[in-house]
Amino acid sequence: MMKTEEPTSENSETDFIRVAQVDEVPAGKGRVFKVLGKSVALFNVAGCFYAINNICPHEGGPLAKGRVKGHVVSCPWHDLQFDVRNGFGTEGGGYCVASYEVRVDGDQICISLRRRGI
């Protein structure tokens, strides 16, 4: 797990926190990062990066360790599935997780904890 980066004057203006370099998150995989104390799962889907809350609302499973197929991640504990683009559960039932904005600046991946608009 990567250490949380404290906001700098540069970050506080935009609310984006640098968490990783592009090559640190392989395609088709997820990684967990602590961003201002929050556990965030960052996914690389064919070169596009998406961030959602890492904690599955069912029983707290680590979503970053789940299997990624297309834009869907499956919780490794009970196979509950979420769309990494928006955090919505794919099977209904009201399950969802927060989705966060991601920005790639050169080779740096930055995440904002402002919830992503749908």
Secondary structure by P-SEA (a helix, b strand, c coil): ccccccccccccccccccccccccccccbbbbbbcccbbbbbbbcccbbbbccccccccccccccccccccccccccccccccccccccccccbbbbbbbbbbbcccbbbbbcccccc
